[in-house]
Amino acid sequence: MKILNHLLYANDGKQVSYRATPNRGSKYSPTYLVMHYTAATKAAGSIAWFLKPEAKASAHLVIDKDGTITQFAPFNVVTWHAGVSQWNGLNGLNSYSIGIELVNGGKLIKQGGKWVCPVDKESVPDNDVIIAKHKNETVENAWHEYSEKQLAVAIEVATLLVKTYALKDVVGHEDIAPFRKSDPGPAFPMGSFKSKAMGRKDETLDLYKTSTEVNIRKGAGTQFETVTKMLPANTKVTILKREGTWSFVEVLDTVHGLNDIEGWISAKYLVK
């Protein structure tokens, strides 16, 4: 892929589908990349919505489950994807970020024995659903999984955007508007996605695995609450920092239906 004049071109050299949204601002220099889900299972509805002035919403890209990309504005033009938001001392992330929407039903509900997207009422097969607790919530819910092709294309695009615009970070809508939004949700592997997009090499990771079942806690000590149920033996983690005999880790495996768990583990239970 490549970017020419702030427009995206696919690996075949052709420009990706471009549908100019009326919901856009002025030119700007982006600093961050914000990931979203569409909260719908089909791309067509989101594309049509972004083309309506009354929507007052848009994004730079929509990436479908099969990896198909639609662009709505040049990357140096503000789109309206973030809403009321804050991050790292900045207010209103529309003016500072590129927005990517991944076609995904988000949080699902059970109707008639089937998992259903509450927005477009489409059913989602059981094998495309995970049960997980959102990091900003206290109970488990059903979430629509992202496809491997969709994630692979999104990583490729994100990596290109980070390089082209020297972006400082990749964040979720749930990070910049935690009291309003839950996307891209626990089905999205933000930790590994961010690492790849920002160019962190596997060989630079301080990789370990758990030697036995072990608790992962909210602080460096047994007095702190656990983040989730015990991690199984041989769970892969990377150490991000150390404090005494404790290590703050990112869990690289999906455990108990959760992606990108972070917390503190006693170092004596970690082995190479």
Secondary structure, 3 states (H helix, E strand, C coil): CEEECCEEECCCCCECEECCCCCEEEECCCCEEEEEECCECCHHHHHHHHCCHHHCCCCCEEECCCCCEEECCCCCEEECCCCCCEECCEECHHHCEEEEEECECCEEEEECCEEECCCCCCEECHHHEEEEECCCCCCEEEEECCCHHHHHHHHHHHHHHHHHHCCCEEEEHHHHCCCCCCCCCCCCCHHHHHHHHCCCCHHHCCEEEECCCECCECCCCCCCCECCCCECCCCEEEEEEEECCEEEEEECCCECCECCCEEEEEHHHEEC
